[in-house]
Amino acid sequence: MRSYWQRVPWLVLLACYFGIGGSPCRAADLTEIVHRATAALNSDWASDPLYACIERDEVQKGEKLTSKTFEVVMIDGSDYRLPLAIDDQPLSPDRQKAELIKLKNEVRRRKSESPSARRARIDAWKKQRDENGELLLDFPTALTFQLQGEETKNGHPAYVLSAAPIQGVAHTTRAAKVLSGMEGKVWVERDTLHPMFVECTMVTAVPVYGALASVLPGTEIEIKMIPVTDSIWLIDEVSMKLNVSKLHIFKSSSVKRSTYTQHRLNSTVVEELLSKADQESPATTP
């Protein structure tokens, strides 16, 4: 999965896609929405590693805005990030060449790994991915949902769901604790029942590392998903206004935004990149 998600609890928001509480619709309608939306998101989650993309990560602290852009690909079971630009300035031709050669060498290195080293590398990547996904297991006990109606969102007809914390529940995992402080709204594409947009706001402070750090009210997150095929929707954009406190004394805020564009089959992109690398470092003949 994209490396950005290793740094923020983004699946807090995706949890909003599943359970639904009371609503003016019939129970049979709600059951169908829940069942199909759950299946769609699980399928999208499983399909994500099949696609490469251009990832741009932007961070703003005060007046300072920085960004980094990468081509994110999967190589032999785990991801690889090929640098493309810094602060929207493309890398120099020499740096581009060096990065392509580095990619080629990494492909060669991974192919020659011992079985134990390969397992360790892939297991580490899967562990991070599984940790991101643990919120999917906690959402039923942390949130309650209502179906508010229908509207058009990003050009698609959609069901609109609201989400609020369930009160009086003792949460045992960090994921569920974070969910317990959030309220939000989710748009589910009406025809395919793919989750397509979510916005959430932290309404109560939630400790995420005991007394060391808490996520504060005012934290706002938005996620947009787009169709890349008739049956697969992948994340297109994430924005987060993050308010945190450390040791209940030091407070900080930042705005982070990541976009994921040019989703293409990973196998095609890797083949193209290796071809470019071969052109930059042609084999020599005696």
N, C-alpha and C positions, 0 to 999 in steps of 0.2 A: 504494500500500500504506500501511498505518497508519504514522503518523510515528514511533511508538515504535521501529519496526524500523530506522529510520535511525540510531538512537543505540546499538543493541546488535547484536552478531553473532548474531541469533536463528536464522538458517538453519544455523548450526553444528548445531543440534539436529535440524532437519528432514532433514539429511543422514542421520540414523539411520534414516530411513524406507525406504531403498532396498536397498543391497546386503545380502546374507546369506551368511555363510560356512557352515562345516560344521554339520550338525544331525542329529538322529536321524530326520528326515523324508526321504522320497524326493526325489531331485533334481527330478523333474517337479513335485512339490508346491511346492518352493522357487521354481522358475522361474515358476510361476503366481502365487505371492504377490508376487514381485519385479515381474513385468510389470504386474499389475493395480494394485498399490500405487503404482508409479511413475506409471502413467497417471492414477490417481485424484488424486494430489497435484498433478501438472502441470495437470490440469483445474481443481482447486480454486484453484490459484495464478492461473490465467488468469481465473477467475470472480470473484475477490475485488473488483476495481474496479467490478463491477456492483452492489455492495451498499454502502449506507450503514450506519453503526452508531454507537452511543454508546460512546465510548472514555473510560475513566477511568484515569489514570496516577497511581500512588502511589509515593512515594519516602520511605524511612526512613533517616536517618543519626543514629546514636545514639538519643536519645530523641525527636528531632524527626521528625514525620510530616507530609508535605504531599501534596496531591493536586490535580489539575486534571481537569476533565471537559469533553469536547467532543462535538459531533455532527460526524462525519467524512463528507464527501460528495465526490463527483467532479464537477468543473465543467469541461466542455470539455477533457477530456484530462489533467487533473491534479487533485490533491486540494485540499480546502479544509476548514479546521477552524473550526467555529463554537463559540466558548466558551459553556459552559452553567453551570459552577460552579467555585468555588475552595475547596479544603478542605471539600468537600461542602456548601458554602453556595451556593444558587442566586444567580445574578447579580440585581442589583436590576432592577425593571421598566424603569427608564430605560436601564440597560446592555443589557438584553435587546433593547429596541427599537433601540438604536444598533447592536447587532451584526447584527440582521436587516437593517437599512438598509445596513450595510456589506457584507453578503452580496449584497444586490440590486445594489449598485454594482459589486461585483467581477464578478458575472455580466455586467453591461453592459460593463464594461471589457474582459473577455476576449472578448466578442463583437465588439468593435471593434478588437482587436489587428491589427497588420499581420501578414501571413503569416510574416515572419521572426521577429517577437516571439513569435508563437504557437508556432512550431517550437522556439524556444529554451526556452520555458517547459515544453513537453511533453517535450522532449529531456532537460531537467534532471531532471524527475520520473522519466523512464524510466531515466536513467543511475543514479540512486539505487536504483531497483528492481532493475536488472540487477546492481548491485554486491551487493545483498543476496542475489541468486540465484546468484552465482558459486559459492557453496559446493555447489550442486547438481551442478556439473561436477567437483568435487574429491573427492566422497565415496568413489568406488570405490578410490582410491589411499591413502586415509587411515584407513579403518575396516574392520574385519572383523566379521561378524555371525553369531550363532547363534540358531536358533529353539528357545526353551526349553520351549514348551508352550502351553497355553490357560488362560484364566481370564476371569472377568467383571470388566469395568472400566467404571465409570460407567453401569452398567445394560446394557452391551453385551457379548456374547461376543467375545473377542479372542484373537488370537495374540500371544504375548509374545516379543520379540526382545531379545537382549543385544548390546551393541556395545562394541568395544575397539579401540584404535589398532593399526594395522599397524606392526610393528617394522622398523627398518632401511631405511626409505624416506626419500629426500631430498626434502623438499617445497619447491616453488618459489613457491607463492602464500601470502599471509597466511591465507586461508581454510583451506587444507590444513594449515598449521602449527597453527592453533587446534584443528582436528579431531584432530590427532595427540596432544593432551594430554587427550582426553576419554574417559570410559567412560559407558555409559548403558543405558537400557532403554526399549523402545518397545512400545506396544500398538497392534495393527492390527485394526480391526473385522473379525470373521470372515466375515460374510456379504457385505459390500460391498468389503472389503479397502481401506477408507479408513484412513489413519493417524489415530489419535484421541487419543493421549496419549504424551508423552515426558518422561523425566527423565534428566538428564545431570549428571555431576560431573567437575570438572577434577581430574585425578590427578597431573599434572606441570605445573610452571610453563611458560608459553608466551609468548615475546616477541611482541608484536603491532605494535610500532613500533620495531624494532631494540632499542637499549639504553634507549630512552626509557620504555617501559611494558611490563609483563607481566601476564598473567592468572594468578592464583595458585591452587594447590590449595585446595579448600574452596569454590570457586565452584560453585554449584548452580543449575540451571535446570529449570523444568517448563513444559510447554506442553500445553494442552488444546484439542481441536477438537470442534466439535459440528455435527450436521447442520442445515442451514438449508432444504434441500429434500431430496427423495429421493436426489438424486445429487450434492449439493454439501455439503462440510463446510468450515467456516471457523473461524479461530482464535477461541476464546472467552476464554482466560485465559493469561497468561504471568507467571511469577514468577521472579525472579532474585536470588540472593544472590551479590554480586559482590565478589571480593577482588582487588585490583590493587596493583602496586608501580610507582613512578616513579623512574627513575634508580637502581633497586636500593636505594633509601634510604627513600623515603617510601611507606608502606603505608596503604591506606584500604579500608574496606568499606562497603557499602550494600545495602539490600534494595529492589528495584523490583518492582512488581506492576502489570500492566495487564489490564483486562478489556474485552471487546468484546461488547456486548449489543445487543439489538433490531436485528438484521440485517434490513434491508428493501431492496427494490429501490431503487437510487439515484435513478432517474428519478421515482419516486413521492415520495420524501423531498424532493428538490429542489423539486418542484412545490408541495408543502405549505409549505415554508419561504418560497418566493417569494410565495405567497398571503398568508402571515402578514405578510411585509414590505410588501406592497401595502396591507394593512389599517393598518399602522403609519404609512405614508407615502402616503396617497391622493393621486392626481393632482389638481392644482388646475385649475379651469376659469376662463377670463377672464370 
